[in-house]
Amino acid sequence: MSQLAYAVSAPAVATSAAAIYRSLNAGPPDDATLADARTFLGQRLQAAQQLRDDLPAEPEQLAPWIASRAFTVGVEYQAYLQGRREGAPRRYFSNQAHALHFLKYAAPTKLVDGAWLYGLLARWDDPDFRPLIQTYLEELGDGVPEKNHVLLYKKLLAAHDCEDWQQLPDTYFEQGAIQLALAYDAERFLPEIIGYNLGYEQLPLHLLITAYELNELGIDPYYFTLHITVDNGSTGHAHKAVQALLQLLPRFGDRASVWQRVQNGYRLNDLGACTTSIIEGFDLQEELENIMAAKAHAGANMHSDYCRLAGRSINQWLSDPQQIPQMLAELESAGWIQRGQQPENSRFWRLIQSERAEMFGVFSAYEQQVLRDWIVTPARVPSFRARQRSLDSLGLHQTPRHGALRGIVRHHADDDDSSPLRQLEQQVATLGSKQAAVQLLQTLMTPAQHHRPLGLMATRMYRQLIA
Protein backbone atom coordinates (compact mmCIF):
# COMPACT_ATOMS: atom_id res chain seq x y z
CA MET A 1 0.00 0.00 0.00
CA SER A 2 1.43 3.36 -1.00
CA GLN A 3 2.26 5.86 1.71
CA LEU A 4 0.04 8.92 1.97
CA ALA A 5 1.91 12.23 2.32
CA TYR A 6 0.25 14.94 4.39
CA ALA A 7 1.15 18.44 3.31
CA VAL A 8 2.59 20.31 6.27
CA SER A 9 3.67 23.93 6.07
CA ALA A 10 6.34 24.80 8.62
CA PRO A 11 5.24 27.68 10.87
CA ALA A 12 7.80 30.27 11.95
CA VAL A 13 7.36 29.06 15.54
CA ALA A 14 6.07 25.58 16.38
CA THR A 15 2.57 25.80 17.82
CA SER A 16 1.92 23.74 20.93
CA ALA A 17 -1.07 21.44 21.31
CA ALA A 18 -2.24 23.58 24.23
CA ALA A 19 -2.15 26.75 22.08
CA ILE A 20 -4.12 25.03 19.31
CA TYR A 21 -6.58 23.74 21.88
CA ARG A 22 -7.16 27.14 23.48
CA SER A 23 -7.57 29.01 20.19
CA LEU A 24 -9.99 26.48 18.69
CA ASN A 25 -11.94 25.99 21.91
CA ALA A 26 -12.70 29.70 21.93
CA GLY A 27 -14.96 29.26 18.89
CA PRO A 28 -14.78 28.98 15.09
CA PRO A 29 -11.25 29.90 13.96
CA ASP A 30 -10.12 32.69 11.68
CA ASP A 31 -7.97 31.88 8.64
CA ALA A 32 -4.65 32.14 10.50
CA THR A 33 -5.82 29.93 13.37
CA LEU A 34 -7.23 27.38 10.94
CA ALA A 35 -3.92 27.29 9.07
CA ASP A 36 -2.03 26.63 12.32
CA ALA A 37 -4.50 23.89 13.25
CA ARG A 38 -4.16 22.31 9.81
CA THR A 39 -0.37 22.26 10.14
CA PHE A 40 -0.62 20.76 13.62
CA LEU A 41 -3.02 18.08 12.40
CA GLY A 42 -0.80 17.27 9.43
CA GLN A 43 2.13 16.75 11.77
CA ARG A 44 0.13 14.48 14.03
CA LEU A 45 -1.09 12.45 11.05
CA GLN A 46 2.51 12.01 9.92
CA ALA A 47 3.29 10.66 13.40
CA ALA A 48 0.21 8.41 13.25
CA GLN A 49 1.42 6.87 9.99
CA GLN A 50 4.38 5.40 11.86
CA LEU A 51 2.17 3.57 14.38
CA ARG A 52 0.66 0.12 14.13
CA ASP A 53 -3.03 -0.63 14.60
CA ASP A 54 -5.27 -3.63 15.13
CA LEU A 55 -7.78 -2.90 12.36
CA PRO A 56 -8.76 -5.73 10.03
CA ALA A 57 -7.28 -5.78 6.52
CA GLU A 58 -10.60 -4.96 4.85
CA PRO A 59 -13.44 -2.63 5.89
CA GLU A 60 -16.01 -5.41 5.37
CA GLN A 61 -14.42 -7.27 8.29
CA LEU A 62 -15.13 -4.46 10.74
CA ALA A 63 -18.45 -5.75 12.10
CA PRO A 64 -17.10 -9.15 13.21
CA TRP A 65 -13.91 -7.44 14.39
CA ILE A 66 -15.95 -5.18 16.72
CA ALA A 67 -17.99 -8.13 17.98
CA SER A 68 -14.81 -10.08 18.74
CA ARG A 69 -13.22 -7.11 20.54
CA ALA A 70 -16.35 -6.55 22.63
CA PHE A 71 -16.47 -10.22 23.61
CA THR A 72 -12.81 -10.17 24.62
CA VAL A 73 -13.30 -7.00 26.69
CA GLY A 74 -16.28 -8.61 28.42
CA VAL A 75 -14.28 -11.73 29.29
CA GLU A 76 -11.39 -9.64 30.61
CA TYR A 77 -13.74 -7.50 32.69
CA GLN A 78 -15.35 -10.55 34.26
CA ALA A 79 -11.87 -11.83 35.10
CA TYR A 80 -11.11 -8.48 36.73
CA LEU A 81 -14.31 -8.66 38.79
CA GLN A 82 -13.56 -12.22 39.85
CA GLY A 83 -10.11 -11.13 40.96
CA ARG A 84 -11.60 -8.31 43.01
CA ARG A 85 -14.06 -10.71 44.65
CA GLU A 86 -11.10 -12.87 45.59
CA GLY A 87 -9.33 -9.97 47.28
CA ALA A 88 -7.26 -8.39 44.52
CA PRO A 89 -6.64 -4.64 45.00
CA ARG A 90 -7.92 -1.96 42.66
CA ARG A 91 -6.07 -2.12 39.37
CA TYR A 92 -6.03 1.59 38.57
CA PHE A 93 -6.56 3.88 41.55
CA SER A 94 -4.52 3.52 44.71
CA ASN A 95 -6.66 6.05 46.55
CA GLN A 96 -9.18 8.83 45.98
CA ALA A 97 -6.47 11.41 45.26
CA HIS A 98 -5.22 9.17 42.45
CA ALA A 99 -8.72 9.02 40.95
CA LEU A 100 -9.22 12.79 41.21
CA HIS A 101 -5.83 13.35 39.63
CA PHE A 102 -7.03 11.27 36.67
CA LEU A 103 -10.23 13.31 36.34
CA LYS A 104 -8.26 16.54 36.35
CA TYR A 105 -5.58 15.45 33.88
CA ALA A 106 -8.14 13.95 31.48
CA ALA A 107 -10.17 17.17 31.49
CA PRO A 108 -8.77 18.79 28.31
CA THR A 109 -9.93 15.75 26.31
CA LYS A 110 -13.22 15.14 28.10
CA LEU A 111 -14.30 18.78 27.85
CA VAL A 112 -14.39 18.64 24.04
CA ASP A 113 -16.07 15.23 23.91
CA GLY A 114 -17.46 14.54 20.44
CA ALA A 115 -15.91 17.64 18.88
CA TRP A 116 -14.36 15.79 15.94
CA LEU A 117 -17.84 15.28 14.42
CA TYR A 118 -19.00 18.91 14.59
CA GLY A 119 -18.05 19.72 10.98
CA LEU A 120 -20.40 17.03 9.66
CA LEU A 121 -23.54 18.87 10.78
CA ALA A 122 -23.54 20.64 7.41
CA ARG A 123 -24.34 17.25 5.81
CA TRP A 124 -27.62 17.00 7.69
CA ASP A 125 -29.64 16.17 4.56
CA ASP A 126 -27.32 13.34 3.40
CA PRO A 127 -28.54 9.95 4.73
CA ASP A 128 -25.06 8.44 4.57
CA PHE A 129 -23.86 10.93 7.19
CA ARG A 130 -26.83 10.39 9.49
CA PRO A 131 -25.11 7.82 11.79
CA LEU A 132 -22.22 10.24 12.47
CA ILE A 133 -24.55 13.19 13.02
CA GLN A 134 -26.65 11.10 15.41
CA THR A 135 -23.47 10.25 17.31
CA TYR A 136 -22.59 13.94 17.66
CA LEU A 137 -26.09 14.79 18.85
CA GLU A 138 -25.94 12.03 21.45
CA GLU A 139 -22.56 13.34 22.66
CA LEU A 140 -24.44 16.61 23.14
CA GLY A 141 -27.15 14.76 25.07
CA ASP A 142 -29.67 15.70 22.36
CA GLY A 143 -29.70 19.12 24.04
CA VAL A 144 -30.77 17.81 27.46
CA PRO A 145 -28.40 19.23 30.12
CA GLU A 146 -28.39 16.06 32.23
CA LYS A 147 -27.16 14.04 29.23
CA ASN A 148 -24.72 16.50 27.66
CA HIS A 149 -21.29 14.90 28.03
CA VAL A 150 -19.35 18.13 28.50
CA LEU A 151 -21.76 19.41 31.14
CA LEU A 152 -21.59 16.08 32.95
CA TYR A 153 -17.81 16.27 33.10
CA LYS A 154 -17.84 19.91 34.18
CA LYS A 155 -20.18 18.96 37.00
CA LEU A 156 -17.88 16.10 38.02
CA LEU A 157 -14.83 18.38 38.11
CA ALA A 158 -16.69 21.02 40.11
CA ALA A 159 -17.92 18.47 42.65
CA HIS A 160 -14.32 17.63 43.55
CA ASP A 161 -12.67 21.03 43.05
CA CYS A 162 -10.61 19.73 40.11
CA GLU A 163 -11.27 22.61 37.72
CA ASP A 164 -7.69 23.93 37.74
CA TRP A 165 -6.44 22.04 34.66
CA GLN A 166 -5.64 24.87 32.24
CA GLN A 167 -1.87 24.86 32.82
CA LEU A 168 -1.26 21.14 32.45
CA PRO A 169 1.71 20.00 30.31
CA ASP A 170 1.23 19.96 26.55
CA THR A 171 0.76 16.22 26.14
CA TYR A 172 -2.57 16.38 28.01
CA PHE A 173 -3.96 18.79 25.40
CA GLU A 174 -2.93 16.76 22.36
CA GLN A 175 -6.05 14.62 22.03
CA GLY A 176 -8.35 17.59 22.56
CA ALA A 177 -6.41 19.66 20.02
CA ILE A 178 -6.70 16.83 17.48
CA GLN A 179 -10.45 16.63 18.02
CA LEU A 180 -10.91 20.38 17.62
CA ALA A 181 -8.68 20.54 14.53
CA LEU A 182 -10.81 17.82 12.92
CA ALA A 183 -13.98 19.65 13.95
CA TYR A 184 -13.21 22.75 11.90
CA ASP A 185 -11.65 21.07 8.84
CA ALA A 186 -14.14 18.33 8.02
CA GLU A 187 -14.11 18.74 4.25
CA ARG A 188 -10.34 18.30 4.05
CA PHE A 189 -10.02 15.48 6.59
CA LEU A 190 -13.25 13.51 6.18
CA PRO A 191 -11.63 10.02 5.91
CA GLU A 192 -9.48 10.79 8.96
CA ILE A 193 -12.57 11.88 10.91
CA ILE A 194 -14.30 8.61 10.02
CA GLY A 195 -11.25 6.67 11.18
CA TYR A 196 -10.79 8.68 14.36
CA ASN A 197 -14.45 8.19 15.22
CA LEU A 198 -14.14 4.45 14.61
CA GLY A 199 -11.29 4.25 17.12
CA TYR A 200 -12.71 6.58 19.75
CA GLU A 201 -16.10 4.88 19.91
CA GLN A 202 -14.82 1.36 20.63
CA LEU A 203 -15.57 0.10 24.15
CA PRO A 204 -12.22 -0.35 25.95
CA LEU A 205 -11.58 -2.41 29.06
CA HIS A 206 -10.18 0.62 30.88
CA LEU A 207 -13.56 2.38 30.67
CA LEU A 208 -15.31 -0.45 32.52
CA ILE A 209 -12.63 -0.66 35.20
CA THR A 210 -12.48 3.12 35.61
CA ALA A 211 -16.24 3.35 36.21
CA TYR A 212 -16.14 0.48 38.72
CA GLU A 213 -13.26 1.90 40.74
CA LEU A 214 -14.51 5.49 40.73
CA ASN A 215 -17.79 4.30 42.20
CA GLU A 216 -15.86 2.26 44.75
CA LEU A 217 -14.00 5.41 45.83
CA GLY A 218 -17.19 7.42 46.28
CA ILE A 219 -16.94 9.33 42.98
CA ASP A 220 -19.95 9.51 40.66
CA PRO A 221 -19.16 7.22 37.69
CA TYR A 222 -22.15 8.28 35.57
CA TYR A 223 -20.12 10.10 32.89
CA PHE A 224 -18.20 6.86 32.32
CA THR A 225 -21.10 4.42 32.62
CA LEU A 226 -23.01 6.52 30.08
CA HIS A 227 -20.19 5.96 27.60
CA ILE A 228 -20.27 2.22 28.28
CA THR A 229 -23.89 2.08 27.16
CA VAL A 230 -23.83 4.51 24.23
CA ASP A 231 -20.64 3.06 22.71
CA ASN A 232 -21.97 -0.48 22.39
CA GLY A 233 -21.35 -2.35 19.15
CA SER A 234 -24.95 -3.51 18.71
CA THR A 235 -26.88 -0.26 18.41
CA GLY A 236 -24.53 2.37 19.85
CA HIS A 237 -21.73 4.58 18.59
CA ALA A 238 -19.39 1.71 17.72
CA HIS A 239 -22.09 0.26 15.46
CA LYS A 240 -22.84 3.67 13.92
CA ALA A 241 -19.12 4.21 13.25
CA VAL A 242 -18.94 1.08 11.09
CA GLN A 243 -22.29 1.81 9.45
CA ALA A 244 -21.15 5.28 8.37
CA LEU A 245 -17.77 4.06 7.14
CA LEU A 246 -19.29 1.36 4.92
CA GLN A 247 -21.88 3.79 3.55
CA LEU A 248 -19.35 6.51 2.74
CA LEU A 249 -16.38 4.50 1.51
CA PRO A 250 -17.81 3.84 -2.01
CA ARG A 251 -18.24 7.59 -2.51
CA PHE A 252 -14.49 8.21 -2.50
CA GLY A 253 -12.24 7.57 -5.45
CA ASP A 254 -9.19 5.45 -4.69
CA ARG A 255 -10.45 2.92 -2.15
CA ALA A 256 -6.97 1.79 -1.04
CA SER A 257 -5.76 5.34 -0.46
CA VAL A 258 -8.91 6.33 1.42
CA TRP A 259 -8.77 3.21 3.60
CA GLN A 260 -5.21 4.16 4.53
CA ARG A 261 -6.40 7.65 5.49
CA VAL A 262 -9.11 6.06 7.64
CA GLN A 263 -6.43 3.94 9.32
CA ASN A 264 -4.31 7.03 10.00
CA GLY A 265 -7.30 8.74 11.56
CA TYR A 266 -7.88 5.66 13.71
CA ARG A 267 -4.25 5.79 14.88
CA LEU A 268 -4.60 9.42 15.97
CA ASN A 269 -6.29 7.99 19.08
CA ASP A 270 -2.91 6.65 20.21
CA LEU A 271 -1.15 10.02 20.34
CA GLY A 272 -0.70 12.14 23.46
CA ALA A 273 -1.85 11.20 26.94
CA CYS A 274 -4.46 8.46 27.32
CA THR A 275 -6.45 7.01 30.21
CA THR A 276 -3.87 4.40 31.16
CA SER A 277 -0.85 6.70 30.77
CA ILE A 278 -2.50 9.33 32.99
CA ILE A 279 -3.26 6.71 35.62
CA GLU A 280 0.24 5.21 35.45
CA GLY A 281 1.83 8.67 35.65
CA PHE A 282 0.50 9.44 39.14
CA ASP A 283 2.88 9.50 42.09
CA LEU A 284 1.37 10.63 45.39
CA GLN A 285 4.61 11.99 46.84
CA GLU A 286 5.43 13.89 43.65
CA GLU A 287 1.91 15.32 43.40
CA LEU A 288 2.04 16.59 46.98
CA GLU A 289 5.46 18.13 46.40
CA ASN A 290 4.15 19.88 43.26
CA ILE A 291 1.18 21.24 45.20
CA MET A 292 3.37 22.50 48.03
CA ALA A 293 5.85 24.03 45.57
CA ALA A 294 3.01 25.95 43.89
CA LYS A 295 1.89 27.21 47.31
CA ALA A 296 5.44 28.36 48.08
CA HIS A 297 5.27 31.13 45.49
CA ALA A 298 2.24 32.68 47.21
CA GLY A 299 3.22 31.97 50.82
CA ALA A 300 6.96 32.66 50.89
CA ASN A 301 6.62 36.02 52.67
CA MET A 302 3.31 35.53 54.43
CA HIS A 303 4.55 33.93 57.65
CA SER A 304 6.02 35.45 60.76
CA ASP A 305 9.27 34.16 62.23
CA TYR A 306 7.46 32.89 65.32
CA CYS A 307 7.29 29.30 64.07
CA ARG A 308 10.57 27.65 63.09
CA LEU A 309 11.25 24.23 61.64
CA ALA A 310 14.69 22.63 61.95
CA GLY A 311 16.10 26.04 62.91
CA ARG A 312 14.68 27.86 59.87
CA SER A 313 11.62 30.05 59.47
CA ILE A 314 8.72 28.92 57.27
CA ASN A 315 9.46 31.85 54.96
CA GLN A 316 12.99 30.54 54.50
CA TRP A 317 11.70 27.06 53.70
CA LEU A 318 9.23 28.41 51.15
CA SER A 319 11.74 30.75 49.50
CA ASP A 320 12.97 27.90 47.29
CA PRO A 321 10.42 25.35 45.99
CA GLN A 322 13.19 22.78 45.62
CA GLN A 323 13.33 22.61 49.44
CA ILE A 324 9.77 21.26 49.65
CA PRO A 325 10.70 17.55 49.86
CA GLN A 326 13.06 18.27 52.76
CA MET A 327 10.48 20.53 54.41
CA LEU A 328 7.90 17.72 54.33
CA ALA A 329 10.45 15.35 55.84
CA GLU A 330 11.19 17.86 58.62
CA LEU A 331 7.46 18.34 59.31
CA GLU A 332 7.18 14.60 59.77
CA SER A 333 10.35 14.38 61.85
CA ALA A 334 9.16 17.18 64.15
CA GLY A 335 5.81 15.46 64.67
CA TRP A 336 3.75 18.05 62.80
CA ILE A 337 2.66 15.26 60.46
CA GLN A 338 1.86 11.81 61.84
CA ARG A 339 2.17 9.46 58.88
CA GLY A 340 0.13 6.28 59.10
CA GLN A 341 -2.47 7.85 61.39
CA GLN A 342 -5.74 9.66 60.79
CA PRO A 343 -5.06 13.20 59.46
CA GLU A 344 -6.78 14.78 62.47
CA ASN A 345 -3.86 13.57 64.61
CA SER A 346 -1.46 15.77 62.64
CA ARG A 347 -0.97 19.35 63.77
CA PHE A 348 -0.27 20.44 60.20
CA TRP A 349 -3.62 19.02 59.03
CA ARG A 350 -5.43 20.84 61.84
CA LEU A 351 -3.99 24.11 60.51
CA ILE A 352 -5.92 23.38 57.31
CA GLN A 353 -9.03 21.62 58.59
CA SER A 354 -10.24 22.28 62.12
CA GLU A 355 -12.61 24.55 63.98
CA ARG A 356 -10.04 27.38 64.09
CA ALA A 357 -7.84 26.45 61.16
CA GLU A 358 -5.26 29.22 60.62
CA MET A 359 -4.71 28.05 57.02
CA PHE A 360 -8.36 27.59 56.10
CA GLY A 361 -8.90 28.06 52.36
CA VAL A 362 -5.24 27.73 51.39
CA PHE A 363 -5.71 24.24 49.93
CA SER A 364 -8.46 23.25 47.51
CA ALA A 365 -10.58 20.16 48.13
CA TYR A 366 -8.46 18.22 45.62
CA GLU A 367 -5.22 19.36 47.25
CA GLN A 368 -6.53 18.41 50.68
CA GLN A 369 -7.38 14.94 49.38
CA VAL A 370 -3.82 14.51 48.11
CA LEU A 371 -2.46 15.55 51.51
CA ARG A 372 -4.94 13.34 53.36
CA ASP A 373 -4.05 10.27 51.31
CA TRP A 374 -0.35 11.02 51.72
CA ILE A 375 -0.69 11.16 55.49
CA VAL A 376 -2.69 7.97 55.78
CA THR A 377 -4.59 5.56 53.60
CA PRO A 378 -8.20 6.34 54.60
CA ALA A 379 -10.72 3.83 55.81
CA ARG A 380 -12.88 2.26 53.12
CA VAL A 381 -15.01 4.94 51.47
CA PRO A 382 -18.68 4.09 50.82
CA SER A 383 -19.25 3.78 47.08
CA PHE A 384 -20.99 6.61 45.28
CA ARG A 385 -24.04 4.45 44.55
CA ALA A 386 -24.21 3.30 48.18
CA ARG A 387 -24.24 6.93 49.33
CA GLN A 388 -26.99 7.76 46.83
CA ARG A 389 -29.12 4.83 48.05
CA SER A 390 -28.68 6.06 51.62
CA LEU A 391 -29.78 9.57 50.64
CA ASP A 392 -32.72 8.17 48.68
CA SER A 393 -33.89 6.19 51.71
CA LEU A 394 -33.95 9.44 53.70
CA GLY A 395 -35.72 11.32 50.94
CA LEU A 396 -32.77 13.68 50.58
CA HIS A 397 -31.66 12.96 47.03
CA GLN A 398 -33.22 13.52 43.64
CA THR A 399 -31.65 12.51 40.37
CA PRO A 400 -32.57 14.25 37.10
CA ARG A 401 -30.90 11.73 34.83
CA HIS A 402 -33.89 9.88 33.47
CA GLY A 403 -36.60 10.92 31.05
CA ALA A 404 -34.49 12.76 28.45
CA LEU A 405 -36.78 15.03 26.47
CA ARG A 406 -37.03 15.01 22.70
CA GLY A 407 -37.91 17.77 20.29
CA ILE A 408 -38.10 21.49 20.93
CA VAL A 409 -38.37 22.07 24.65
CA ARG A 410 -38.76 25.61 25.90
CA HIS A 411 -35.89 26.61 28.18
CA HIS A 412 -37.13 30.03 29.18
CA ALA A 413 -38.88 30.36 32.50
CA ASP A 414 -41.37 32.99 31.36
CA ASP A 415 -42.71 34.69 28.26
CA ASP A 416 -40.16 37.50 28.25
CA ASP A 417 -39.61 38.25 24.56
CA SER A 418 -36.18 39.73 25.39
CA SER A 419 -34.87 36.35 26.58
CA PRO A 420 -32.12 35.06 24.24
CA LEU A 421 -33.77 31.65 24.26
CA ARG A 422 -37.13 33.11 23.28
CA GLN A 423 -35.46 35.26 20.64
CA LEU A 424 -33.82 32.17 19.14
CA GLU A 425 -37.21 30.47 18.88
CA GLN A 426 -38.68 33.50 17.18
CA GLN A 427 -35.72 33.88 14.81
CA VAL A 428 -35.87 30.26 13.68
CA ALA A 429 -39.64 30.52 13.21
CA THR A 430 -39.28 33.49 10.86
CA LEU A 431 -36.60 31.95 8.61
CA GLY A 432 -37.82 31.02 5.16
CA SER A 433 -36.44 27.50 4.89
CA LYS A 434 -35.30 24.46 6.82
CA GLN A 435 -31.82 24.91 5.31
CA ALA A 436 -31.55 28.43 6.72
CA ALA A 437 -32.80 27.28 10.14
CA VAL A 438 -30.35 24.39 10.31
CA GLN A 439 -27.44 26.60 9.29
CA LEU A 440 -28.28 29.07 12.06
CA LEU A 441 -28.58 26.36 14.68
CA GLN A 442 -25.24 24.83 13.67
CA THR A 443 -23.47 28.05 14.66
CA LEU A 444 -24.68 27.48 18.22
CA MET A 445 -23.67 23.81 18.35
CA THR A 446 -19.90 24.31 18.18
CA PRO A 447 -17.63 22.53 20.71
CA ALA A 448 -17.37 25.82 22.59
CA GLN A 449 -21.09 26.60 22.62
CA HIS A 450 -23.23 23.45 22.60
CA HIS A 451 -23.21 22.97 26.38
CA ARG A 452 -24.44 26.49 27.06
CA PRO A 453 -28.18 27.33 27.29
CA LEU A 454 -28.46 28.60 23.72
CA GLY A 455 -26.44 25.66 22.41
CA LEU A 456 -28.57 23.16 24.29
CA MET A 457 -31.74 24.66 22.91
CA ALA A 458 -30.27 24.83 19.40
CA THR A 459 -29.40 21.12 19.65
CA ARG A 460 -32.96 20.20 20.57
CA MET A 461 -34.33 22.29 17.71
CA TYR A 462 -31.80 20.87 15.25
CA ARG A 463 -32.72 17.34 16.30
CA GLN A 464 -36.40 18.01 15.65
CA LEU A 465 -35.82 19.72 12.32
CA ILE A 466 -33.78 16.88 10.81
CA ALA A 467 -35.97 14.08 12.20
N, C-alpha and C positions, 0 to 999 in steps of 0.2 A: 504494500500500500504506500503510495507516494506521501511524502511529508507535506503538511500544509504550512505555509509561511504566513505569519501574521505581521502585517505592516505596523511597525512601531517607529514613531518619530521621536528622536531623543530631545527631551526638554532641556532647557539651559540648566535647570536645577532639578534633580530627581524629586518627584512628589511622593510624599509618604502616604501609606494607606490611610492613616488617621486624617491627613489633610483632605484627601479625596472623600473620605467618609463625611467629614464635617461640611464640606462645600455642597455635596450632593444631598445630604440629609436636611439641608436648609430649604430645599425646594427645587423645582426644575432649573437646570443649569443654563448659564449663558454659553456662548460659543467657545470662549476660552476654557471654561470649566469642563465643558463636554470634551474638548480636545485633550485636556489633561487626563480625564477619566478614560478616554479611549486608548491613550498611550499606556496608562496603568494596566488596563484590562488586556491589551496586547502583550504586555510583558508577562502578566500572570498566565496567559494562555500558552506562551512560549515555555514557561516553567512547567505547565501542566502536560505539555507534549512529552516531557521526559519521564513522566510517571507511568506506572503500570496500573491497570484496573482489572476488575473481575467481571466485566461485561461479557456476554456471550458473543460469539463471532458474528452472528447475524441478528438483525432486529426482530425477526419472526420468532426467535427463541426467548424473547424477553418475558413473556407471560409465564412459561414454566420456570424460568430462571428466578423470577420474583417469588413464585410459589415455593420453590425449593429453599430460597433464602429465608422466607418467613417460617417455614417448618423448622429449619435449623436453629433460627433465633428462639423459637418456642421451646425446642428441646433444651437448648443451653440455658434458657431462663428457668425452666423447671429444675434443671440440675443445680442452678444457683439457689433456688428456693429450698430444695432438699438439703443442700449444704447448710443453709441458715438454720433450718429446723434442727439440724444435727449439731448446732453450736458454732458454726463458722462465723467469724466476724464480718462486719460490713466490708464489701469489696472496695467501695469507692471512698466513703467519707469517714474519717477517723473520729470526727466530732462535729458539733454544729457549726463551729467557726469554719471548718473545712468546707462544709456545704454552702455556707453563706459566701465564702470566698469564690466558690464556683459560680454562684448566681451573679455576683458582681463582675467577674472577669468574662463571663459569657454575655454580658449585657449589650455590648456593641453589636453583636450578631442578632440576639433575640429581639432587639428593639427596632429592627428593620425586617422582621419576619415576613416572608412572602414577597419582598420588594422586587425580586428578579422578574416577576410576572407582570408588573404594572404596565409596561409598554405594550402589552397585548390587548389591553382594553379597547384600543382603537379598532380591533378586529371583531367587535361584538356581533356583527351580522354575518360572520363566516362560521358555519357549523363545525368545521374542522378545528377551530380554535376554542370551541365551547368548553371542552374539558379543562383547559388551562385557565380560562377565565373563571370557571366555577371554582377552581382551586384557589385563585387569588381572592375571590369573594369570600370563600370560607376562611381563609387566613384573616380576613377583615371581620370575621364573625357575622357576615351578611349585614353589617351595620348595627348589630346589637352589642352594646358596650360590654355585657358580661361574657361575650364570646370572642371579642376582638383580641387577637393574640398579643398585639403590642400593649394594649391597655392591661391585659392580664399580667403581663410581665412587669409593667410599670408598677402595678399594685403590689406585686410580690416584692419588688425591690424596696418600695416605700415601707412595707410592713416590717422590714428588717433593717431599715436605715442603711441600705446598700446602694444608694443613688449616686455616690461619688465615684464614677467610673470614667469620667471624661479624659483623664490624664494617664490612662493605662498605656503600656508599651505598644508599639506599632503593630506587632503581630496579632494582637487581640482585635484590631480593626480590619484586618485583611478580608475576612469573610464578609463582613458587612459592606466594605467598600466594593467588593466584587459584585454583591447583590445589587447595590445601588447603581454601579456602572452598567450592569445589564439592564436595569430598569429603564434607563433613559437612552438606550441605544438598541432598541429591540429590532429595528429593521436591519441593522448591520450584523447583529449577532444572534439571529433567530435560532439557528441550529445549536449554538452553544447554550442558549437559554433552555431549549428543550432538553439537552443533555444534563445541564446543571439541575434542572427540576427533577429529572429522573433520579439523580443521585440523592438529592436532598430529601425527597419524599419516601425513600425506603425506610422501613422500620428497623432501627438498629437495636442490638442487645443493650447498649449503654443507656438508651432511653428508658427501657423497662426497669433496669436496676436503679437508675437515678430517681425515678418516681417512687420506687419502693423505699429507698433509703432516705429520701427527703421526708416522706411521710413518717418514717420511723423516728426521725429527729425532730418531729414537731413542726415541720415546714410544709405549707400547703403545696401538694404536688399537682394541683389541677391543671396548670399550664402544660405540664409534661404528660399527664394522663390524657388530656384532650388530643395531643399529637399522636398518642398511641392509637386512639380510635380513628381519627380522621385520616391517618396515613396508611390504613390497611390496604392490602393488595386485592381485596375482593371487590369493594365498592368505593374505596377511599382514594386519597391522592396518589398512592403508588399505582393503583389501577388506572386512574385518569392520565397519569404521566405516560404510560405505555400506549393507552388509547390514542392520545394526541400525537405521539411520535409516529405511530403506524399510519394515522390518517394524513399527516403532513409530509412524511418522507417522499411519497410519489410526486409531490408537487415541486420538488427541487430537481435540478438537472442531473449532475454527476452523483449518483447514489453513493459510490465508494468515498468520494471526497466529503460529502455531507455527513455520512456516518462517522467519518473520522472527526469532523467538527463536533458532532454530538458527543463522541467519546472524550474529546478535549474539554467540553463543557462539563461532562460528568466528573472528570478528574479535578476540576476547579475546587470541588468539595474537599479535597485533601490538602489544600494550601492553608497556611496560617494556623492559628490555634484552633483546636477542636475540643470536644467535651473531655475526652480522655487525657489529652495533653494538659488541659487546664487543671484537671483533678490531680494528675501526677506531679504537676509543678508546685503544689502547695507544700510549704514547710512552716509549721506553726511557729517555731523559734524565729525564723527569718521574717515572717509576716509581722510578728510582734515588734521585732527590731525596726522594721520599716515604719510601722505606725509611730513608735516612740521617736524615731529620727525625724519624722515629719512634724511631730509636736515640738521638737527641740527648737525649730526655727521660730515658732511663736512664743515659746516659754522661756527662752534663754535668759532674758533680763527681767522676768516677772516675779522672781522669788527673792525673799530677803535672805540674809546670811545667817538667820537664826538656826535653820536646820542644816546640818552638815552630814555628809556621808563619806566615810573613809577619809576624813580630814579635809574634804573639799566641799564647797558650797554647791547647791543644786544648780545655780547659774553656771558655775564652772563646768559641771558635768554636761550641761546642755549646750555649752558653747561650741562643741564639736560633735556632730552626729555620729562620728565613728567611735565615740566613747560609749555609745548606748549599750552594746553587749556587756562591757565591763560594769556599767552602772547597774544593769539588771542583776548581774552576779553579786554586786555589793549589796543591793537591796535584799537579796535572798540571804546573803551571809550575815547581814545585820539584823535579820529577823523581820524586816518590813514585809517580806513576802514569804509565806509559809507554803512551799510547794508540797503537793500531795495532800493538802487539806482543803476544806471548803473555803472559798474565797473570803467569806466573812471573817475568817480567823486571821486574815492578813491586814495589817495596818494600812498598807498602801491601797488595798481595795476599798477600805472604809473611807479613804480620802475621796474616792470616786463615787461610791454608792453607800450612803448611810444617812441617818436622819439629819446630820449636820456636816455633810460632805463638803470639805473646803474646795475640792476640785470638781464639783458637780457641773456637768455640761461640757467638760473638756474632752471627753471621749464619746464618740457616737455609740449607738447600740451595737453596731457591728464590731467596733473596736473593743468595746467592753466584752463581747463574746469571745474574741480572740484572747484577751487577757485572762478571762475566766477559765477558758479551756487550757491555757498555758499553765495556770496555777494548779488546776486539778481537773482530772477527768470527771465530769459531772455525773450524778446519779442518772439512771435511765430516764429519758424524757418521754412523757406520754406522746404517742403518735398524734399527728395533726387530726386524723379522722377520729381518734378516740376522744380528743378534746372537743371536737365538734359534736359528737354524740352526747357528751356530758352536758354541753351547753343546750343542745336540743331538748334533753330530758328536763332541763330547768326552764325551758321556754325562753331562753336568752339569746338564741341564735336564729337568724333567718338567712337562707341562701337564695340568691337571685339567679342561679345558674340555669334553671330549667325553663322550658317554655319560650324558646327563642322565637321572636316575632318575625313574620314575613311581610313583604310588601312595604308600602309607604306608611310609616308610623309617625304621627306628629310628635315632635320633640318639645315643642314650645309649651309652656305651662299655661299660657293664656292666649287671648286673641289679639295681642299687641302687634299691629301691622309693622312696627319698626323692628321687631325681632329679626335678627339675621336668618334664623331658621324659617320663619314665616315668609320673609322676603325671598328666600330660595324657592320655596313652594310656589309663590306667585310668579317668580321669574320663569321657572320651568313650565308652568301652566300657560304662559303667554308666548312661548316659543312656537314657531310655525311647523316644526317637524321633529320626529323622534331623533333623527340624526343630530340636530342642533341641541336637543335636550341631553342626549348621551354625551356629546362633546363637552358641554358645560359641566356635567357631573364628573367627568373624568378628571377635570382640573382640580377637583376637591378630593380625589381619591389617591393622591400621590403618597409615597411612603412617609412624607413629612406631615401629611394632613389627614389621612383617612381615620385616625383614631381620635380626632377632635370632633366636637359636636356637629359642625357642618359636614365634615367628612363622613361621619357615621350616617347622617341623614342622606347624604348624596349616595352612599352605598346602598341603602335600602331602596331609594328611588331608582337607581340604576338597575338593581336586581329585578324590580318590578317591570321596568320598561323593556328589558331584554327577554323576559320570560316568554 
